[in-house]
Amino acid sequence: MLSIDQLLQVLSECSGDEQAIAQGNDILDREFEVLGYDSLVLLETSAQLKHRYDIDIPEDVIRDLKTPRALLEYANVPASKN
């Protein structure tokens, strides 16, 4: 199960911005675009989640996930339901 802390760590590393970690749960419902994360950061985040945690989020899906909460919810659904 992917935690918010793990997600924020990956987002921070992929974006080069440590703000995400500092904001913690305050960013859960803020859109990635508002947080300054573009599609390239999200694609890299998806690749890192696959590499580190074996969580597969296809490119077309990652583009539709607008907030950290949505990404966490998708990542934490059993694979058979995705």
mmCIF file of the N, C-alpha and C atoms, coordinates in Angstrom:
data_MODEL
# 
_entry.id   MODEL 
# 
loop_
_atom_site.group_PDB 
_atom_site.id 
_atom_site.type_symbol 
_atom_site.label_atom_id 
_atom_site.label_alt_id 
_atom_site.label_comp_id 
_atom_site.label_asym_id 
_atom_site.label_entity_id 
_atom_site.label_seq_id 
_atom_site.pdbx_PDB_ins_code 
_atom_site.Cartn_x 
_atom_site.Cartn_y 
_atom_site.Cartn_z 
_atom_site.occupancy 
_atom_site.B_iso_or_equiv 
_atom_site.pdbx_formal_charge 
_atom_site.auth_seq_id 
_atom_site.auth_comp_id 
_atom_site.auth_asym_id 
_atom_site.auth_atom_id 
_atom_site.pdbx_PDB_model_num 
ATOM 1   N N  . MET A 1 1  ? 0.840  -1.182 0.000   1.00 0.00 ? 1  MET A N  1 
ATOM 2   C CA . MET A 1 1  ? 0.000  0.000  0.000   1.00 0.00 ? 1  MET A CA 1 
ATOM 3   C C  . MET A 1 1  ? 0.886  1.246  0.000   1.00 0.00 ? 1  MET A C  1 
ATOM 4   N N  . LEU A 1 2  ? 0.624  2.138  -0.924  1.00 0.00 ? 2  LEU A N  1 
ATOM 5   C CA . LEU A 1 2  ? 1.399  3.362  -1.051  1.00 0.00 ? 2  LEU A CA 1 
ATOM 6   C C  . LEU A 1 2  ? 0.897  4.397  -0.053  1.00 0.00 ? 2  LEU A C  1 
ATOM 7   N N  . SER A 1 3  ? 1.813  4.981  0.699   1.00 0.00 ? 3  SER A N  1 
ATOM 8   C CA . SER A 1 3  ? 1.433  6.007  1.676   1.00 0.00 ? 3  SER A CA 1 
ATOM 9   C C  . SER A 1 3  ? 1.615  7.398  1.073   1.00 0.00 ? 3  SER A C  1 
ATOM 10  N N  . ILE A 1 4  ? 1.004  8.367  1.702   1.00 0.00 ? 4  ILE A N  1 
ATOM 11  C CA . ILE A 1 4  ? 1.167  9.756  1.256   1.00 0.00 ? 4  ILE A CA 1 
ATOM 12  C C  . ILE A 1 4  ? 2.632  10.172 1.350   1.00 0.00 ? 4  ILE A C  1 
ATOM 13  N N  . ASP A 1 5  ? 3.317  9.732  2.389   1.00 0.00 ? 5  ASP A N  1 
ATOM 14  C CA . ASP A 1 5  ? 4.729  10.091 2.538   1.00 0.00 ? 5  ASP A CA 1 
ATOM 15  C C  . ASP A 1 5  ? 5.580  9.530  1.408   1.00 0.00 ? 5  ASP A C  1 
ATOM 16  N N  . GLN A 1 6  ? 5.305  8.287  1.012   1.00 0.00 ? 6  GLN A N  1 
ATOM 17  C CA . GLN A 1 6  ? 6.040  7.686  -0.100  1.00 0.00 ? 6  GLN A CA 1 
ATOM 18  C C  . GLN A 1 6  ? 5.758  8.429  -1.399  1.00 0.00 ? 6  GLN A C  1 
ATOM 19  N N  . LEU A 1 7  ? 4.497  8.754  -1.637  1.00 0.00 ? 7  LEU A N  1 
ATOM 20  C CA . LEU A 1 7  ? 4.136  9.492  -2.847  1.00 0.00 ? 7  LEU A CA 1 
ATOM 21  C C  . LEU A 1 7  ? 4.805  10.861 -2.864  1.00 0.00 ? 7  LEU A C  1 
ATOM 22  N N  . LEU A 1 8  ? 4.763  11.568 -1.756  1.00 0.00 ? 8  LEU A N  1 
ATOM 23  C CA . LEU A 1 8  ? 5.378  12.897 -1.696  1.00 0.00 ? 8  LEU A CA 1 
ATOM 24  C C  . LEU A 1 8  ? 6.879  12.830 -1.910  1.00 0.00 ? 8  LEU A C  1 
ATOM 25  N N  . GLN A 1 9  ? 7.510  11.783 -1.410  1.00 0.00 ? 9  GLN A N  1 
ATOM 26  C CA . GLN A 1 9  ? 8.952  11.604 -1.616  1.00 0.00 ? 9  GLN A CA 1 
ATOM 27  C C  . GLN A 1 9  ? 9.261  11.436 -3.098  1.00 0.00 ? 9  GLN A C  1 
ATOM 28  N N  . VAL A 1 10 ? 8.484  10.598 -3.770  1.00 0.00 ? 10 VAL A N  1 
ATOM 29  C CA . VAL A 1 10 ? 8.700  10.365 -5.203  1.00 0.00 ? 10 VAL A CA 1 
ATOM 30  C C  . VAL A 1 10 ? 8.419  11.639 -5.994  1.00 0.00 ? 10 VAL A C  1 
ATOM 31  N N  . LEU A 1 11 ? 7.316  12.313 -5.701  1.00 0.00 ? 11 LEU A N  1 
ATOM 32  C CA . LEU A 1 11 ? 7.005  13.571 -6.393  1.00 0.00 ? 11 LEU A CA 1 
ATOM 33  C C  . LEU A 1 11 ? 8.116  14.591 -6.200  1.00 0.00 ? 11 LEU A C  1 
ATOM 34  N N  . SER A 1 12 ? 8.611  14.685 -4.988  1.00 0.00 ? 12 SER A N  1 
ATOM 35  C CA . SER A 1 12 ? 9.678  15.625 -4.679  1.00 0.00 ? 12 SER A CA 1 
ATOM 36  C C  . SER A 1 12 ? 10.934 15.317 -5.493  1.00 0.00 ? 12 SER A C  1 
ATOM 37  N N  . GLU A 1 13 ? 11.309 14.055 -5.534  1.00 0.00 ? 13 GLU A N  1 
ATOM 38  C CA . GLU A 1 13 ? 12.503 13.663 -6.285  1.00 0.00 ? 13 GLU A CA 1 
ATOM 39  C C  . GLU A 1 13 ? 12.325 13.865 -7.786  1.00 0.00 ? 13 GLU A C  1 
ATOM 40  N N  . CYS A 1 14 ? 11.159 13.552 -8.305  1.00 0.00 ? 14 CYS A N  1 
ATOM 41  C CA . CYS A 1 14 ? 10.915 13.678 -9.740  1.00 0.00 ? 14 CYS A CA 1 
ATOM 42  C C  . CYS A 1 14 ? 10.825 15.131 -10.195 1.00 0.00 ? 14 CYS A C  1 
ATOM 43  N N  . SER A 1 15 ? 10.364 15.990 -9.302  1.00 0.00 ? 15 SER A N  1 
ATOM 44  C CA . SER A 1 15 ? 10.204 17.399 -9.666  1.00 0.00 ? 15 SER A CA 1 
ATOM 45  C C  . SER A 1 15 ? 11.411 18.246 -9.271  1.00 0.00 ? 15 SER A C  1 
ATOM 46  N N  . GLY A 1 16 ? 12.234 17.721 -8.364  1.00 0.00 ? 16 GLY A N  1 
ATOM 47  C CA . GLY A 1 16 ? 13.358 18.504 -7.859  1.00 0.00 ? 16 GLY A CA 1 
ATOM 48  C C  . GLY A 1 16 ? 12.917 19.571 -6.880  1.00 0.00 ? 16 GLY A C  1 
ATOM 49  N N  . ASP A 1 17 ? 11.694 19.451 -6.371  1.00 0.00 ? 17 ASP A N  1 
ATOM 50  C CA . ASP A 1 17 ? 11.122 20.449 -5.466  1.00 0.00 ? 17 ASP A CA 1 
ATOM 51  C C  . ASP A 1 17 ? 10.741 19.782 -4.154  1.00 0.00 ? 17 ASP A C  1 
ATOM 52  N N  . GLU A 1 18 ? 11.397 20.173 -3.080  1.00 0.00 ? 18 GLU A N  1 
ATOM 53  C CA . GLU A 1 18 ? 11.122 19.558 -1.783  1.00 0.00 ? 18 GLU A CA 1 
ATOM 54  C C  . GLU A 1 18 ? 9.914  20.169 -1.080  1.00 0.00 ? 18 GLU A C  1 
ATOM 55  N N  . GLN A 1 19 ? 9.219  21.091 -1.719  1.00 0.00 ? 19 GLN A N  1 
ATOM 56  C CA . GLN A 1 19 ? 8.011  21.697 -1.156  1.00 0.00 ? 19 GLN A CA 1 
ATOM 57  C C  . GLN A 1 19 ? 6.952  20.654 -0.845  1.00 0.00 ? 19 GLN A C  1 
ATOM 58  N N  . ALA A 1 20 ? 6.823  19.649 -1.698  1.00 0.00 ? 20 ALA A N  1 
ATOM 59  C CA . ALA A 1 20 ? 5.769  18.645 -1.528  1.00 0.00 ? 20 ALA A CA 1 
ATOM 60  C C  . ALA A 1 20 ? 5.877  17.970 -0.169  1.00 0.00 ? 20 ALA A C  1 
ATOM 61  N N  . ILE A 1 21 ? 7.083  17.621 0.209   1.00 0.00 ? 21 ILE A N  1 
ATOM 62  C CA . ILE A 1 21 ? 7.282  16.939 1.488   1.00 0.00 ? 21 ILE A CA 1 
ATOM 63  C C  . ILE A 1 21 ? 6.894  17.861 2.634   1.00 0.00 ? 21 ILE A C  1 
ATOM 64  N N  . ALA A 1 22 ? 7.256  19.118 2.517   1.00 0.00 ? 22 ALA A N  1 
ATOM 65  C CA . ALA A 1 22 ? 6.961  20.085 3.585   1.00 0.00 ? 22 ALA A CA 1 
ATOM 66  C C  . ALA A 1 22 ? 5.463  20.316 3.742   1.00 0.00 ? 22 ALA A C  1 
ATOM 67  N N  . GLN A 1 23 ? 4.707  20.236 2.660   1.00 0.00 ? 23 GLN A N  1 
ATOM 68  C CA . GLN A 1 23 ? 3.271  20.506 2.715   1.00 0.00 ? 23 GLN A CA 1 
ATOM 69  C C  . GLN A 1 23 ? 2.467  19.335 3.243   1.00 0.00 ? 23 GLN A C  1 
ATOM 70  N N  . GLY A 1 24 ? 2.992  18.124 3.122   1.00 0.00 ? 24 GLY A N  1 
ATOM 71  C CA . GLY A 1 24 ? 2.324  16.942 3.660   1.00 0.00 ? 24 GLY A CA 1 
ATOM 72  C C  . GLY A 1 24 ? 0.894  16.771 3.178   1.00 0.00 ? 24 GLY A C  1 
ATOM 73  N N  . ASN A 1 25 ? 0.003  16.435 4.110   1.00 0.00 ? 25 ASN A N  1 
ATOM 74  C CA . ASN A 1 25 ? -1.392 16.144 3.773   1.00 0.00 ? 25 ASN A CA 1 
ATOM 75  C C  . ASN A 1 25 ? -2.146 17.341 3.217   1.00 0.00 ? 25 ASN A C  1 
ATOM 76  N N  . ASP A 1 26 ? -1.604 18.544 3.356   1.00 0.00 ? 26 ASP A N  1 
ATOM 77  C CA . ASP A 1 26 ? -2.285 19.739 2.865   1.00 0.00 ? 26 ASP A CA 1 
ATOM 78  C C  . ASP A 1 26 ? -2.462 19.742 1.348   1.00 0.00 ? 26 ASP A C  1 
ATOM 79  N N  . ILE A 1 27 ? -1.706 18.923 0.645   1.00 0.00 ? 27 ILE A N  1 
ATOM 80  C CA . ILE A 1 27 ? -1.795 18.945 -0.817  1.00 0.00 ? 27 ILE A CA 1 
ATOM 81  C C  . ILE A 1 27 ? -2.680 17.846 -1.392  1.00 0.00 ? 27 ILE A C  1 
ATOM 82  N N  . LEU A 1 28 ? -3.237 17.001 -0.568  1.00 0.00 ? 28 LEU A N  1 
ATOM 83  C CA . LEU A 1 28 ? -3.982 15.839 -1.066  1.00 0.00 ? 28 LEU A CA 1 
ATOM 84  C C  . LEU A 1 28 ? -5.051 16.172 -2.099  1.00 0.00 ? 28 LEU A C  1 
ATOM 85  N N  . ASP A 1 29 ? -5.775 17.251 -1.905  1.00 0.00 ? 29 ASP A N  1 
ATOM 86  C CA . ASP A 1 29 ? -6.886 17.576 -2.808  1.00 0.00 ? 29 ASP A CA 1 
ATOM 87  C C  . ASP A 1 29 ? -6.593 18.749 -3.736  1.00 0.00 ? 29 ASP A C  1 
ATOM 88  N N  . ARG A 1 30 ? -5.349 19.161 -3.789  1.00 0.00 ? 30 ARG A N  1 
ATOM 89  C CA . ARG A 1 30 ? -4.969 20.230 -4.715  1.00 0.00 ? 30 ARG A CA 1 
ATOM 90  C C  . ARG A 1 30 ? -4.525 19.598 -6.032  1.00 0.00 ? 30 ARG A C  1 
ATOM 91  N N  . GLU A 1 31 ? -4.937 20.182 -7.139  1.00 0.00 ? 31 GLU A N  1 
ATOM 92  C CA . GLU A 1 31 ? -4.598 19.620 -8.442  1.00 0.00 ? 31 GLU A CA 1 
ATOM 93  C C  . GLU A 1 31 ? -3.098 19.712 -8.696  1.00 0.00 ? 31 GLU A C  1 
ATOM 94  N N  . PHE A 1 32 ? -2.578 18.678 -9.367  1.00 0.00 ? 32 PHE A N  1 
ATOM 95  C CA . PHE A 1 32 ? -1.150 18.649 -9.681  1.00 0.00 ? 32 PHE A CA 1 
ATOM 96  C C  . PHE A 1 32 ? -0.713 19.916 -10.410 1.00 0.00 ? 32 PHE A C  1 
ATOM 97  N N  . GLU A 1 33 ? -1.542 20.380 -11.326 1.00 0.00 ? 33 GLU A N  1 
ATOM 98  C CA . GLU A 1 33 ? -1.218 21.591 -12.092 1.00 0.00 ? 33 GLU A CA 1 
ATOM 99  C C  . GLU A 1 33 ? -1.025 22.789 -11.163 1.00 0.00 ? 33 GLU A C  1 
ATOM 100 N N  . VAL A 1 34 ? -1.903 22.932 -10.180 1.00 0.00 ? 34 VAL A N  1 
ATOM 101 C CA . VAL A 1 34 ? -1.805 24.035 -9.210  1.00 0.00 ? 34 VAL A CA 1 
ATOM 102 C C  . VAL A 1 34 ? -0.543 23.890 -8.370  1.00 0.00 ? 34 VAL A C  1 
ATOM 103 N N  . LEU A 1 35 ? -0.163 22.640 -8.093  1.00 0.00 ? 35 LEU A N  1 
ATOM 104 C CA . LEU A 1 35 ? 1.038  22.371 -7.292  1.00 0.00 ? 35 LEU A CA 1 
ATOM 105 C C  . LEU A 1 35 ? 2.325  22.550 -8.099  1.00 0.00 ? 35 LEU A C  1 
ATOM 106 N N  . GLY A 1 36 ? 2.182  22.743 -9.408  1.00 0.00 ? 36 GLY A N  1 
ATOM 107 C CA . GLY A 1 36 ? 3.348  22.968 -10.252 1.00 0.00 ? 36 GLY A CA 1 
ATOM 108 C C  . GLY A 1 36 ? 3.924  21.709 -10.875 1.00 0.00 ? 36 GLY A C  1 
ATOM 109 N N  . TYR A 1 37 ? 3.174  20.612 -10.847 1.00 0.00 ? 37 TYR A N  1 
ATOM 110 C CA . TYR A 1 37 ? 3.641  19.362 -11.436 1.00 0.00 ? 37 TYR A CA 1 
ATOM 111 C C  . TYR A 1 37 ? 3.053  19.210 -12.829 1.00 0.00 ? 37 TYR A C  1 
ATOM 112 N N  . ASP A 1 38 ? 3.924  19.196 -13.829 1.00 0.00 ? 38 ASP A N  1 
ATOM 113 C CA . ASP A 1 38 ? 3.450  19.041 -15.203 1.00 0.00 ? 38 ASP A CA 1 
ATOM 114 C C  . ASP A 1 38 ? 3.405  17.565 -15.589 1.00 0.00 ? 38 ASP A C  1 
ATOM 115 N N  . SER A 1 39 ? 3.021  17.307 -16.814 1.00 0.00 ? 39 SER A N  1 
ATOM 116 C CA . SER A 1 39 ? 2.833  15.925 -17.265 1.00 0.00 ? 39 SER A CA 1 
ATOM 117 C C  . SER A 1 39 ? 4.136  15.133 -17.230 1.00 0.00 ? 39 SER A C  1 
ATOM 118 N N  . LEU A 1 40 ? 5.262  15.784 -17.481 1.00 0.00 ? 40 LEU A N  1 
ATOM 119 C CA . LEU A 1 40 ? 6.545  15.072 -17.442 1.00 0.00 ? 40 LEU A CA 1 
ATOM 120 C C  . LEU A 1 40 ? 6.872  14.593 -16.035 1.00 0.00 ? 40 LEU A C  1 
ATOM 121 N N  . VAL A 1 41 ? 6.596  15.414 -15.033 1.00 0.00 ? 41 VAL A N  1 
ATOM 122 C CA . VAL A 1 41 ? 6.814  15.008 -13.639 1.00 0.00 ? 41 VAL A CA 1 
ATOM 123 C C  . VAL A 1 41 ? 5.914  13.833 -13.296 1.00 0.00 ? 41 VAL A C  1 
ATOM 124 N N  . LEU A 1 42 ? 4.670  13.877 -13.748 1.00 0.00 ? 42 LEU A N  1 
ATOM 125 C CA . LEU A 1 42 ? 3.742  12.793 -13.447 1.00 0.00 ? 42 LEU A CA 1 
ATOM 126 C C  . LEU A 1 42 ? 4.148  11.494 -14.150 1.00 0.00 ? 42 LEU A C  1 
ATOM 127 N N  . LEU A 1 43 ? 4.637  11.588 -15.385 1.00 0.00 ? 43 LEU A N  1 
ATOM 128 C CA . LEU A 1 43 ? 5.098  10.388 -16.081 1.00 0.00 ? 43 LEU A CA 1 
ATOM 129 C C  . LEU A 1 43 ? 6.320  9.799  -15.381 1.00 0.00 ? 43 LEU A C  1 
ATOM 130 N N  . GLU A 1 44 ? 7.236  10.641 -14.949 1.00 0.00 ? 44 GLU A N  1 
ATOM 131 C CA . GLU A 1 44 ? 8.407  10.170 -14.209 1.00 0.00 ? 44 GLU A CA 1 
ATOM 132 C C  . GLU A 1 44 ? 7.986  9.575  -12.863 1.00 0.00 ? 44 GLU A C  1 
ATOM 133 N N  . THR A 1 45 ? 7.023  10.195 -12.222 1.00 0.00 ? 45 THR A N  1 
ATOM 134 C CA . THR A 1 45 ? 6.499  9.665  -10.954 1.00 0.00 ? 45 THR A CA 1 
ATOM 135 C C  . THR A 1 45 ? 5.915  8.276  -11.178 1.00 0.00 ? 45 THR A C  1 
ATOM 136 N N  . SER A 1 46 ? 5.158  8.120  -12.240 1.00 0.00 ? 46 SER A N  1 
ATOM 137 C CA . SER A 1 46 ? 4.578  6.817  -12.570 1.00 0.00 ? 46 SER A CA 1 
ATOM 138 C C  . SER A 1 46 ? 5.674  5.773  -12.783 1.00 0.00 ? 46 SER A C  1 
ATOM 139 N N  . ALA A 1 47 ? 6.720  6.137  -13.501 1.00 0.00 ? 47 ALA A N  1 
ATOM 140 C CA . ALA A 1 47 ? 7.830  5.210  -13.750 1.00 0.00 ? 47 ALA A CA 1 
ATOM 141 C C  . ALA A 1 47 ? 8.530  4.833  -12.441 1.00 0.00 ? 47 ALA A C  1 
ATOM 142 N N  . GLN A 1 48 ? 8.716  5.806  -11.567 1.00 0.00 ? 48 GLN A N  1 
ATOM 143 C CA . GLN A 1 48 ? 9.374  5.533  -10.286 1.00 0.00 ? 48 GLN A CA 1 
ATOM 144 C C  . GLN A 1 48 ? 8.510  4.663  -9.378  1.00 0.00 ? 48 GLN A C  1 
ATOM 145 N N  . LEU A 1 49 ? 7.203  4.878  -9.394  1.00 0.00 ? 49 LEU A N  1 
ATOM 146 C CA . LEU A 1 49 ? 6.304  4.045  -8.591  1.00 0.00 ? 49 LEU A CA 1 
ATOM 147 C C  . LEU A 1 49 ? 6.365  2.592  -9.074  1.00 0.00 ? 49 LEU A C  1 
ATOM 148 N N  . LYS A 1 50 ? 6.461  2.402  -10.376 1.00 0.00 ? 50 LYS A N  1 
ATOM 149 C CA . LYS A 1 50 ? 6.582  1.055  -10.935 1.00 0.00 ? 50 LYS A CA 1 
ATOM 150 C C  . LYS A 1 50 ? 7.906  0.429  -10.501 1.00 0.00 ? 50 LYS A C  1 
ATOM 151 N N  . HIS A 1 51 ? 8.972  1.186  -10.613 1.00 0.00 ? 51 HIS A N  1 
ATOM 152 C CA . HIS A 1 51 ? 10.312 0.688  -10.286 1.00 0.00 ? 51 HIS A CA 1 
ATOM 153 C C  . HIS A 1 51 ? 10.453 0.362  -8.794  1.00 0.00 ? 51 HIS A C  1 
ATOM 154 N N  . ARG A 1 52 ? 10.008 1.272  -7.949  1.00 0.00 ? 52 ARG A N  1 
ATOM 155 C CA . ARG A 1 52 ? 10.207 1.116  -6.500  1.00 0.00 ? 52 ARG A CA 1 
ATOM 156 C C  . ARG A 1 52 ? 9.189  0.219  -5.812  1.00 0.00 ? 52 ARG A C  1 
ATOM 157 N N  . TYR A 1 53 ? 7.931  0.343  -6.216  1.00 0.00 ? 53 TYR A N  1 
ATOM 158 C CA . TYR A 1 53 ? 6.848  -0.316 -5.474  1.00 0.00 ? 53 TYR A CA 1 
ATOM 159 C C  . TYR A 1 53 ? 6.027  -1.292 -6.315  1.00 0.00 ? 53 TYR A C  1 
ATOM 160 N N  . ASP A 1 54 ? 6.421  -1.464 -7.581  1.00 0.00 ? 54 ASP A N  1 
ATOM 161 C CA . ASP A 1 54 ? 5.701  -2.328 -8.512  1.00 0.00 ? 54 ASP A CA 1 
ATOM 162 C C  . ASP A 1 54 ? 4.231  -1.911 -8.654  1.00 0.00 ? 54 ASP A C  1 
ATOM 163 N N  . ILE A 1 55 ? 4.021  -0.603 -8.650  1.00 0.00 ? 55 ILE A N  1 
ATOM 164 C CA . ILE A 1 55 ? 2.686  -0.028 -8.859  1.00 0.00 ? 55 ILE A CA 1 
ATOM 165 C C  . ILE A 1 55 ? 2.643  0.491  -10.294 1.00 0.00 ? 55 ILE A C  1 
ATOM 166 N N  . ASP A 1 56 ? 1.791  -0.118 -11.096 1.00 0.00 ? 56 ASP A N  1 
ATOM 167 C CA . ASP A 1 56 ? 1.711  0.228  -12.510 1.00 0.00 ? 56 ASP A CA 1 
ATOM 168 C C  . ASP A 1 56 ? 0.543  1.177  -12.759 1.00 0.00 ? 56 ASP A C  1 
ATOM 169 N N  . ILE A 1 57 ? 0.879  2.394  -13.162 1.00 0.00 ? 57 ILE A N  1 
ATOM 170 C CA . ILE A 1 57 ? -0.144 3.374  -13.530 1.00 0.00 ? 57 ILE A CA 1 
ATOM 171 C C  . ILE A 1 57 ? 0.121  3.749  -14.989 1.00 0.00 ? 57 ILE A C  1 
ATOM 172 N N  . PRO A 1 58 ? -0.702 3.272  -15.914 1.00 0.00 ? 58 PRO A N  1 
ATOM 173 C CA . PRO A 1 58 ? -0.488 3.551  -17.334 1.00 0.00 ? 58 PRO A CA 1 
ATOM 174 C C  . PRO A 1 58 ? -0.504 5.061  -17.631 1.00 0.00 ? 58 PRO A C  1 
ATOM 175 N N  . GLU A 1 59 ? 0.178  5.425  -18.714 1.00 0.00 ? 59 GLU A N  1 
ATOM 176 C CA . GLU A 1 59 ? 0.281  6.839  -19.099 1.00 0.00 ? 59 GLU A CA 1 
ATOM 177 C C  . GLU A 1 59 ? -1.076 7.501  -19.252 1.00 0.00 ? 59 GLU A C  1 
ATOM 178 N N  . ASP A 1 60 ? -2.017 6.814  -19.903 1.00 0.00 ? 60 ASP A N  1 
ATOM 179 C CA . ASP A 1 60 ? -3.329 7.426  -20.113 1.00 0.00 ? 60 ASP A CA 1 
ATOM 180 C C  . ASP A 1 60 ? -4.066 7.627  -18.795 1.00 0.00 ? 60 ASP A C  1 
ATOM 181 N N  . VAL A 1 61 ? -3.808 6.780  -17.814 1.00 0.00 ? 61 VAL A N  1 
ATOM 182 C CA . VAL A 1 61 ? -4.458 6.907  -16.509 1.00 0.00 ? 61 VAL A CA 1 
ATOM 183 C C  . VAL A 1 61 ? -3.812 8.025  -15.701 1.00 0.00 ? 61 VAL A C  1 
ATOM 184 N N  . ILE A 1 62 ? -2.487 8.082  -15.682 1.00 0.00 ? 62 ILE A N  1 
ATOM 185 C CA . ILE A 1 62 ? -1.797 9.098  -14.873 1.00 0.00 ? 62 ILE A CA 1 
ATOM 186 C C  . ILE A 1 62 ? -2.203 10.505 -15.316 1.00 0.00 ? 62 ILE A C  1 
ATOM 187 N N  . ARG A 1 63 ? -2.493 10.663 -16.601 1.00 0.00 ? 63 ARG A N  1 
ATOM 188 C CA . ARG A 1 63 ? -2.928 11.979 -17.099 1.00 0.00 ? 63 ARG A CA 1 
ATOM 189 C C  . ARG A 1 63 ? -4.298 12.369 -16.568 1.00 0.00 ? 63 ARG A C  1 
ATOM 190 N N  . ASP A 1 64 ? -5.127 11.367 -16.252 1.00 0.00 ? 64 ASP A N  1 
ATOM 191 C CA . ASP A 1 64 ? -6.483 11.635 -15.763 1.00 0.00 ? 64 ASP A CA 1 
ATOM 192 C C  . ASP A 1 64 ? -6.560 11.800 -14.248 1.00 0.00 ? 64 ASP A C  1 
ATOM 193 N N  . LEU A 1 65 ? -5.509 11.432 -13.539 1.00 0.00 ? 65 LEU A N  1 
ATOM 194 C CA . LEU A 1 65 ? -5.488 11.569 -12.082 1.00 0.00 ? 65 LEU A CA 1 
ATOM 195 C C  . LEU A 1 65 ? -5.052 12.996 -11.757 1.00 0.00 ? 65 LEU A C  1 
ATOM 196 N N  . LYS A 1 66 ? -5.954 13.777 -11.227 1.00 0.00 ? 66 LYS A N  1 
ATOM 197 C CA . LYS A 1 66 ? -5.716 15.216 -11.083 1.00 0.00 ? 66 LYS A CA 1 
ATOM 198 C C  . LYS A 1 66 ? -5.118 15.637 -9.750  1.00 0.00 ? 66 LYS A C  1 
ATOM 199 N N  . THR A 1 67 ? -5.225 14.796 -8.724  1.00 0.00 ? 67 THR A N  1 
ATOM 200 C CA . THR A 1 67 ? -4.752 15.176 -7.384  1.00 0.00 ? 67 THR A CA 1 
ATOM 201 C C  . THR A 1 67 ? -3.943 14.032 -6.765  1.00 0.00 ? 67 THR A C  1 
ATOM 202 N N  . PRO A 1 68 ? -3.126 14.353 -5.773  1.00 0.00 ? 68 PRO A N  1 
ATOM 203 C CA . PRO A 1 68 ? -2.422 13.287 -5.050  1.00 0.00 ? 68 PRO A CA 1 
ATOM 204 C C  . PRO A 1 68 ? -3.385 12.266 -4.446  1.00 0.00 ? 68 PRO A C  1 
ATOM 205 N N  . ARG A 1 69 ? -4.532 12.706 -3.940  1.00 0.00 ? 69 ARG A N  1 
ATOM 206 C CA . ARG A 1 69 ? -5.506 11.767 -3.376  1.00 0.00 ? 69 ARG A CA 1 
ATOM 207 C C  . ARG A 1 69 ? -5.992 10.782 -4.450  1.00 0.00 ? 69 ARG A C  1 
ATOM 208 N N  . ALA A 1 70 ? -6.287 11.289 -5.642  1.00 0.00 ? 70 ALA A N  1 
ATOM 209 C CA . ALA A 1 70 ? -6.746 10.419 -6.732  1.00 0.00 ? 70 ALA A CA 1 
ATOM 210 C C  . ALA A 1 70 ? -5.662 9.416  -7.106  1.00 0.00 ? 70 ALA A C  1 
ATOM 211 N N  . LEU A 1 71 ? -4.416 9.855  -7.141  1.00 0.00 ? 71 LEU A N  1 
ATOM 212 C CA . LEU A 1 71 ? -3.321 8.951  -7.455  1.00 0.00 ? 71 LEU A CA 1 
ATOM 213 C C  . LEU A 1 71 ? -3.183 7.878  -6.378  1.00 0.00 ? 71 LEU A C  1 
ATOM 214 N N  . LEU A 1 72 ? -3.252 8.272  -5.120  1.00 0.00 ? 72 LEU A N  1 
ATOM 215 C CA . LEU A 1 72 ? -3.167 7.305  -4.015  1.00 0.00 ? 72 LEU A CA 1 
ATOM 216 C C  . LEU A 1 72 ? -4.307 6.295  -4.081  1.00 0.00 ? 72 LEU A C  1 
ATOM 217 N N  . GLU A 1 73 ? -5.505 6.775  -4.334  1.00 0.00 ? 73 GLU A N  1 
ATOM 218 C CA . GLU A 1 73 ? -6.658 5.876  -4.407  1.00 0.00 ? 73 GLU A CA 1 
ATOM 219 C C  . GLU A 1 73 ? -6.485 4.869  -5.542  1.00 0.00 ? 73 GLU A C  1 
ATOM 220 N N  . TYR A 1 74 ? -6.015 5.342  -6.694  1.00 0.00 ? 74 TYR A N  1 
ATOM 221 C CA . TYR A 1 74 ? -5.780 4.423  -7.821  1.00 0.00 ? 74 TYR A CA 1 
ATOM 222 C C  . TYR A 1 74 ? -4.693 3.414  -7.462  1.00 0.00 ? 74 TYR A C  1 
ATOM 223 N N  . ALA A 1 75 ? -3.592 3.901  -6.916  1.00 0.00 ? 75 ALA A N  1 
ATOM 224 C CA . ALA A 1 75 ? -2.452 3.034  -6.607  1.00 0.00 ? 75 ALA A CA 1 
ATOM 225 C C  . ALA A 1 75 ? -2.782 1.988  -5.557  1.00 0.00 ? 75 ALA A C  1 
ATOM 226 N N  . ASN A 1 76 ? -3.710 2.288  -4.664  1.00 0.00 ? 76 ASN A N  1 
ATOM 227 C CA . ASN A 1 76 ? -3.996 1.386  -3.564  1.00 0.00 ? 76 ASN A CA 1 
ATOM 228 C C  . ASN A 1 76 ? -5.185 0.464  -3.794  1.00 0.00 ? 76 ASN A C  1 
ATOM 229 N N  . VAL A 1 77 ? -5.758 0.497  -4.991  1.00 0.00 ? 77 VAL A N  1 
ATOM 230 C CA . VAL A 1 77 ? -6.818 -0.444 -5.365  1.00 0.00 ? 77 VAL A CA 1 
ATOM 231 C C  . VAL A 1 77 ? -6.127 -1.738 -5.795  1.00 0.00 ? 77 VAL A C  1 
ATOM 232 N N  . PRO A 1 78 ? -6.619 -2.886 -5.361  1.00 0.00 ? 78 PRO A N  1 
ATOM 233 C CA . PRO A 1 78 ? -6.006 -4.143 -5.799  1.00 0.00 ? 78 PRO A CA 1 
ATOM 234 C C  . PRO A 1 78 ? -5.909 -4.213 -7.328  1.00 0.00 ? 78 PRO A C  1 
ATOM 235 N N  . ALA A 1 79 ? -4.834 -4.780 -7.813  1.00 0.00 ? 79 ALA A N  1 
ATOM 236 C CA . ALA A 1 79 ? -4.556 -4.819 -9.253  1.00 0.00 ? 79 ALA A CA 1 
ATOM 237 C C  . ALA A 1 79 ? -5.702 -5.402 -10.066 1.00 0.00 ? 79 ALA A C  1 
ATOM 238 N N  . SER A 1 80 ? -6.427 -6.342 -9.527  1.00 0.00 ? 80 SER A N  1 
ATOM 239 C CA . SER A 1 80 ? -7.517 -6.959 -10.280 1.00 0.00 ? 80 SER A CA 1 
ATOM 240 C C  . SER A 1 80 ? -8.659 -5.988 -10.575 1.00 0.00 ? 80 SER A C  1 
ATOM 241 N N  . LYS A 1 81 ? -8.735 -4.882 -9.812  1.00 0.00 ? 81 LYS A N  1 
ATOM 242 C CA . LYS A 1 81 ? -9.808 -3.915 -10.039 1.00 0.00 ? 81 LYS A CA 1 
ATOM 243 C C  . LYS A 1 81 ? -9.393 -2.777 -10.952 1.00 0.00 ? 81 LYS A C  1 
ATOM 244 N N  . ASN A 1 82 ? -8.102 -2.631 -11.248 1.00 0.00 ? 82 ASN A N  1 
ATOM 245 C CA . ASN A 1 82 ? -7.640 -1.534 -12.098 1.00 0.00 ? 82 ASN A CA 1 
ATOM 246 C C  . ASN A 1 82 ? -7.922 -1.808 -13.526 1.00 0.00 ? 82 ASN A C  1 
# 
